[in-house]
């Protein structure tokens, strides 16, 4: 495992390097840069750290992926002001960035957190930013035989590394998980499946479908479908190795990433996932079984509320925060539907809506709502 030194200038450049996806499905908002960066030279608990640290950690959960994803990942960790001058142990909030993003957007680290703590708006806590950005822009924080086990990367690789290298309170009651957009979906999904690891979740503008969400998304547009069928046919005409080498070249990178996450099929000819449409005699034909796989990615909420009810009831808090003017019109509908389905199943959930778009106010939502939520709810001893 290697630790690397990266200058402040390089780190600032990195933070501003996020690019928008080829399709306007879920776009990140740029972050404000941190003012101080440190890299780790060892795990000793007495080591003196900077407030903001950049780490390269092992990611064994991503081994054996089929797209050449590295098994070392960069994460960021914020340490509260008293970390170097006390022997305290701290709760941890894990933040999952959105598609193509690697930052806590709209938040200046460490300055904003230091100010919130100094003004006693939030208690001292550790913040970990662990991105799911891969060669296609995102792994959606789910396990896939094609792109790697991104859920396990967060739940196992990242959490275990942080607990073994820093003074954390290693219990679910002292861990929160949050995220924006793709990361908002990931935070809800991971909290639902792992209440033994995370005790509360605050999701920001998450990718969620209601019962008609997939139909209303870009995935169901004829121009998108025909473009992908053409791409798939081109790969089918190539030998296996050549097709595998070109399979990441789709103009619809978001759709490609989504398919790898939710309908992977490593046993078929590249692109290694099942697509719900084909063209027969000039007509589009939909495979309903495969369509269900795609629908269950950001959707399937009603079934999950029943299947994971006991897990969801173990969480100390579930909040879904979204802008009513989100450019992705299916997201507000999906958030409302999520709240309705959990409430109908007897699972406490809170919806926080505001007049805003997909990413423009996320920094404010994090500072004024998400961080105080965890400060109130997590166990600090």
C-alpha positions in Angstrom: 0.0 0.0 0.0 1.5 3.3 -1.0 1.0 6.8 0.4 1.6 9.7 -1.9 2.4 13.3 -1.5 0.4 15.7 -3.6 0.9 19.4 -3.5 -1.8 21.9 -2.8 -1.7 23.2 -6.3 -2.4 19.7 -7.7 -5.2 19.1 -5.3 -6.9 22.3 -6.2 -6.7 21.4 -9.9 -8.1 18.0 -9.1 -11.1 19.4 -7.3 -12.0 21.5 -10.3 -11.5 18.7 -12.8 -15.0 17.1 -12.6 -16.7 17.1 -15.9 -20.4 16.7 -16.8 -21.6 13.4 -18.1 -22.3 13.0 -21.8 -26.0 12.8 -21.1 -27.6 15.4 -18.8 -28.9 12.7 -16.5 -27.2 13.5 -13.2 -24.7 16.3 -13.2 -22.4 17.3 -10.3 -21.8 20.9 -9.1 -18.3 21.9 -8.6 -16.8 22.0 -5.1 -14.9 24.7 -3.3 -11.3 23.6 -2.7 -9.8 22.7 0.7 -7.1 24.9 2.1 -4.8 22.3 3.5 -3.8 18.8 2.4 -1.7 16.1 4.1 -0.8 12.6 3.1 -0.3 9.8 5.5 3.0 8.2 6.4 1.7 5.6 8.8 -1.2 4.4 10.8 0.1 5.4 14.3 -2.7 6.9 16.4 -0.3 9.5 17.8 0.6 10.9 14.4 -0.1 14.6 13.9 -2.4 15.2 10.9 -3.6 18.2 9.0 -7.2 19.1 9.1 -7.7 17.8 5.6 -5.9 14.7 4.4 -5.7 12.9 1.1 -5.2 9.1 1.2 -4.7 6.4 -1.3 -6.0 3.2 0.2 -6.3 -0.5 -0.9 -9.6 -1.4 -2.6 -9.6 -5.2 -2.8 -13.3 -5.2 -3.3 -12.7 -3.9 -6.8 -10.5 -6.8 -7.8 -11.4 -8.9 -10.8 -13.4 -6.1 -12.5 -13.6 -6.3 -16.3 -12.9 -2.6 -17.1 -9.4 -2.2 -15.8 -10.4 -0.3 -12.6 -7.4 0.1 -10.2 -7.5 -1.5 -6.8 -6.2 1.5 -5.0 -8.5 4.5 -4.5 -8.2 8.1 -3.3 -10.3 9.2 -0.5 -10.4 12.4 1.6 -10.7 12.7 5.4 -11.5 15.8 7.5 -10.3 15.7 11.1 -11.9 18.1 13.7 -9.9 20.8 15.5 -9.2 18.8 18.7 -8.0 15.7 17.0 -4.3 16.3 17.4 -4.6 17.7 20.9 -6.8 15.1 22.6 -7.3 11.4 22.9 -10.9 11.5 22.0 -12.7 9.1 19.7 -15.1 10.6 17.1 -18.2 9.6 15.1 -17.7 9.5 11.4 -19.9 10.8 8.5 -19.2 9.1 5.2 -20.1 11.2 2.1 -20.6 9.6 -1.4 -20.1 12.0 -4.3 -22.3 12.0 -7.4 -21.7 10.8 -11.0 -18.2 12.0 -12.3 -17.6 13.8 -9.0 -15.1 13.1 -6.2 -15.8 15.9 -3.8 -18.3 17.2 -1.2 -19.7 19.8 -3.6 -20.3 23.3 -2.5 -18.4 22.8 0.8 -15.0 24.3 1.7 -13.0 21.8 3.6 -11.7 22.3 6.2 -12.9 25.9 6.6 -16.6 25.4 6.6 -16.5 22.5 9.0 -14.2 24.3 11.4 -16.5 27.3 11.4 -19.6 25.2 12.1 -17.8 23.5 15.0 -16.5 26.8 16.4 -20.0 28.3 16.3 -21.3 25.2 18.0 -23.7 24.5 15.1 -22.3 21.0 14.9 -20.3 18.8 17.2 -16.8 17.6 16.3 -16.8 14.7 13.9 -14.7 13.1 11.2 -15.8 13.4 7.6 -14.8 10.9 4.9 -15.4 11.6 1.2 -15.2 8.4 -0.7 -16.1 8.6 -4.4 -17.5 6.0 -6.7 -16.1 7.6 -9.8 -14.7 5.0 -12.3 -13.7 4.9 -15.9 -17.3 5.4 -16.9 -18.0 8.2 -14.4 -19.5 6.1 -11.6 -20.2 2.6 -10.2 -23.4 3.6 -8.4 -22.0 2.1 -5.2 -23.4 -1.3 -6.0 -21.6 -4.7 -6.5 -21.1 -5.6 -10.1 -19.1 -8.5 -11.6 -18.2 -6.1 -14.4 -17.2 -2.8 -12.7 -16.3 -4.2 -9.3 -17.9 -4.4 -5.9 -18.4 -0.7 -5.0 -20.9 -1.4 -2.2 -18.3 -3.6 -0.5 -15.6 -1.0 -1.2 -17.5 1.5 1.0 -18.8 -0.9 3.6 -15.7 -2.9 4.0 -12.6 -1.4 2.5 -13.2 2.3 3.4 -14.8 1.8 6.8 -12.3 -0.8 8.0 -9.4 1.4 6.9 -10.7 4.5 8.6 -11.5 2.6 11.9 -8.0 1.0 11.9 -6.1 4.2 11.2 -8.0 6.9 13.1 -9.6 7.4 16.5 -13.2 6.6 15.5 -16.2 5.2 17.4 -16.5 1.9 15.5 -20.2 1.3 15.9 -23.2 1.9 13.7 -24.7 4.4 16.1 -21.7 6.6 15.5 -21.6 6.3 11.8 -23.7 8.3 9.3 -23.8 8.1 5.5 -24.8 10.7 3.0 -24.3 11.5 -0.6 -25.5 13.5 -3.6 -27.2 12.3 -6.8 -25.7 8.9 -7.6 -24.2 9.1 -4.1 -27.6 10.0 -2.7 -28.9 6.7 -4.2 -25.8 4.9 -2.9 -26.3 6.2 0.7 -29.9 5.1 0.8 -29.1 1.7 -0.7 -26.1 1.0 1.6 -27.8 2.2 4.7 -30.8 0.0 3.9 -28.6 -3.0 3.4 -26.1 -2.4 6.2 -27.8 -1.0 9.4 -25.1 -2.9 11.3 -22.5 -0.5 9.8 -24.4 2.8 9.4 -26.9 4.2 11.9 -28.5 7.0 10.0 -28.7 8.4 6.4 -29.2 11.8 4.8 -29.7 11.6 1.1 -29.3 14.7 -1.2 -31.1 14.7 -4.6 -30.9 10.9 -4.9 -31.4 9.0 -8.1 -34.8 7.4 -7.4 -37.5 6.2 -9.8 -41.2 6.2 -9.0 -43.3 3.5 -10.7 -43.0 5.4 -14.0 -39.5 6.8 -13.5 -37.6 4.7 -16.0 -40.2 5.5 -18.7 -39.7 9.2 -18.1 -35.9 9.1 -18.0 -33.5 9.5 -20.9 -33.1 5.7 -21.1 -36.5 5.4 -22.7 -36.1 8.0 -25.4 -36.1 6.6 -28.9 -33.0 8.5 -30.0 -31.1 7.1 -26.9 -32.3 3.6 -27.6 -31.4 3.6 -31.3 -28.0 5.1 -30.6 -27.2 2.3 -28.1 -28.5 -0.5 -30.4 -26.1 0.8 -33.1 -23.2 0.8 -30.6 -24.1 -2.7 -29.5 -24.3 -4.0 -33.1 -20.9 -2.5 -33.9 -19.4 -4.4 -30.9 -21.2 -7.6 -32.0 -19.4 -7.5 -35.3 -16.0 -7.4 -33.7 -13.9 -10.3 -32.3 -14.2 -10.7 -28.5 -10.9 -9.1 -27.6 -11.3 -6.1 -29.9 -14.9 -5.6 -28.7 -13.8 -5.7 -25.1 -11.2 -3.1 -25.8 -13.8 -0.8 -27.4 -16.7 -1.3 -25.2 -16.2 1.8 -23.1 -16.5 4.0 -26.1 -20.3 4.4 -26.0 -21.4 8.1 -26.4 -24.0 7.4 -23.6 -21.5 6.8 -20.8 -24.1 7.3 -18.1 -26.3 4.6 -19.7 -23.3 2.3 -20.0 -22.4 2.8 -16.4 -26.0 2.2 -15.3 -26.2 -1.0 -17.3 -23.0 -2.3 -15.8 -24.3 -1.6 -12.3 -27.8 -3.0 -12.5 -28.0 -5.4 -15.4 -24.4 -6.9 -15.7 -23.8 -10.0 -17.7 -20.1 -10.9 -17.9 -21.0 -14.1 -19.8 -22.2 -12.4 -22.9 -20.3 -10.7 -25.7 -19.3 -7.1 -24.8 -20.6 -4.7 -23.6 -21.2 -7.3 -20.8 -24.7 -6.3 -19.7 -28.2 -6.9 -20.8 -30.0 -4.2 -22.7 -33.8 -4.1 -22.6 -34.3 -3.1 -26.3 -33.6 -4.7 -29.7 -34.6 -3.8 -33.2 -36.6 -6.3 -35.2 -37.8 -5.4 -38.8 -37.3 -1.7 -38.0 -39.4 -1.9 -34.9 -38.1 -1.5 -31.3 -38.9 -4.5 -29.1 -38.6 -4.4 -25.4 -37.6 -7.4 -23.2 -39.7 -7.0 -20.1 -37.4 -9.2 -17.9 -34.4 -7.0 -18.7 -36.5 -3.9 -18.4 -37.4 -4.9 -14.9 -33.7 -5.1 -14.1 -33.1 -1.6 -15.3 -36.3 -0.4 -13.5 -35.1 -1.9 -10.2 -31.9 0.0 -10.2 -33.1 3.4 -9.2 -36.6 1.9 -8.6 -38.1 -1.2 -7.0 -38.8 0.9 -3.9 -42.1 -0.6 -3.0 -40.6 -4.1 -3.0 -37.5 -2.9 -1.0 -39.7 -1.3 1.7 -41.1 -4.7 2.4 -38.0 -6.8 1.9 -35.7 -4.6 4.0 -38.3 -3.3 6.5 -36.5 -4.7 9.5 -33.2 -3.1 8.4 -34.8 0.2 7.7 -36.4 0.3 11.1 -33.0 -0.1 12.8 -31.8 3.2 11.4 -32.0 6.2 13.8 -33.0 8.5 11.0 -33.7 8.6 7.2 -33.9 11.9 5.4 -34.4 12.5 1.7 -33.5 16.1 0.6 -34.4 17.3 -2.9 -35.0 20.4 -5.0 -38.5 20.7 -6.4 -37.0 22.3 -9.6 -34.6 19.5 -10.3 -33.7 19.3 -14.0 -34.2 15.6 -13.8 -37.9 15.7 -13.3 -38.1 12.1 -12.3 -36.0 12.7 -9.2 -38.6 14.8 -7.2 -41.3 12.3 -8.2 -39.0 9.5 -7.1 -38.2 11.1 -3.8 -41.9 11.6 -3.0 -42.7 8.1 -4.0 -39.9 6.8 -1.8 -41.4 8.7 1.2 -44.8 7.3 0.4 -43.7 3.7 0.2 -41.7 3.8 3.4 -44.4 5.5 5.3 -47.0 3.0 4.0 -44.7 0.2 5.3 -44.6 1.9 8.8 -41.0 3.1 8.3 -40.2 6.6 9.6 -38.8 8.8 6.9 -38.5 12.6 6.5 -38.7 14.5 3.2 -36.9 17.9 3.0 -37.9 19.8 -0.2 -36.8 23.2 -1.2 -37.0 25.5 -4.3 -33.9 24.5 -6.1 -32.3 22.5 -8.9 -30.2 19.3 -8.8 -26.9 20.7 -7.5 -27.0 24.5 -7.0 -27.8 24.5 -3.3 -26.2 21.3 -2.2 -23.4 23.1 -0.2 -26.0 25.0 1.8 -28.1 21.8 2.3 -25.0 20.1 3.7 -24.0 22.9 6.0 -27.4 23.9 7.3 -29.2 20.5 7.3 -27.2 17.4 6.7 -24.3 18.0 9.2 -26.6 19.3 12.0 -28.8 16.2 11.4 -25.8 13.9 12.1 -24.6 16.1 15.0 -27.9 15.6 16.7 -28.5 11.9 15.9 -25.1 10.2 16.1 -23.7 8.8 19.3 -20.6 10.7 20.4 -19.3 8.4 23.1 
